[in-house]
Amino acid sequence: MGSQHDELVKGPPDEVVRAQELDALVRELRNWNRWGPDDQRGALHFLTAERIAVAAGLVRDGRTVSLSLPLNTTAVIHNRAAGGPPMTAPSDLDAGDEPVEFMKDYVGLD
């Protein structure tokens, strides 16, 4: 899928981009307000029925591949605010007295 922006990725890897050039690229390529101030779809507008059909035509088998990474929940020097899924409940709840009516999962990342 060629585009007018293909030339942006060419050139030596140590090529210097000046602040004015970077600013111009950001203004040209950003999607903020491209579809109006009340738009909720953003770049999903690029996901057209035609593109979905072309992508579906590339499928050769039903295999799926996860792109997720395991959540590192170990607090170490390079991961001080380790993400973790703590279970929370109201502080005034005594689970021995009544059935639990409120529980919440939270996963946080720094």
N, C-alpha and C positions, 0 to 999 in steps of 0.2 A: 504494500500500500504506500506508494510514493506520495510525497507532498512537497510543498514549497519549503518546508522546514528541514528537508533531508540534509541540506548543506550545513546545517547547524552542528551536526555530529561529526562532520569531516574535519580533517586537519590534525596537526600534531597534538598529542595529549597535553603538552605543556603550553599550549597557546594561551596568551593573556587576553582576557576580556575586560575592557575598560568599564567603569561604573556606568557611563552613559549608554554603552552598548547593552549592558545587562538590563538597565532600566527599560530600554526600548524593547528588548526581548520579552520582559515580564509584561509590559503593557500590551504587546502584540499577542502573546500566548495565553494570558490569563482568561478565566471564564467568569469572573465576578461581574454580575449584572449584564452578561452577554444576552440573556433571555429575559431581561426585565428585573426590577427590584423585588417583585413578589414571587419569582420563580423558585420552585422547590426541587426541581430535577437536576439542575446544574449540568454537568458533563454527561449525565444520562441521556441528554438530548442527542448525543452522538450515537447512542445505541438504537439504531433504526431497525425496522422489520427486515430490510434488505441485508443489513450487516449480520443480524441474528441468523438469517437463512444461510448466508455464506459460511458463517462460523459452524453452524450445525452440519453443513455439508463436509466439513473437515473431519468429523468424528469417524474413527475407524473401529473402535470398540467401546464398551461401557465402563472402562476402567477410570477410577477417580484418583486424584493425587492431592493429598493435603499439603497446603503451603504454610500451615501453622507451625509455630515453635513452642516447645514446652515452656510453661510459665515458671520462671526462676523464683522460687519462694525462699531461698536461702540468703539471709542477710550476711554479706561479706563486705570487704572494703570497697569493692567496685560495684556493689549492689546494696547500698545501705538501706534504701527504702524498698526492700523486697516486696514484690507484688504477692498477694496471697488472697485466698478466698475465705475470709473469716465469716462465720455465721454470727448474726446479731439477733438480739431479741430485746424487747422492752426491759429496762433495768428494774422495774417494779414487779416483774412477773416471777411468781413462784410456781414453777412447773408442777410442783407437788399438789397444789391446791386446785387448779383448774386446767382444762384442756388448753393447749397452746393455740392461740388465735392469730399470732403474728410472728413470722420469721422472715429474715431477709438475707439474701446473698449479696456480697459486695466483692468485686475484684478490682483492685487499684494498681496502677502502674505509675512509676515516676519517670 
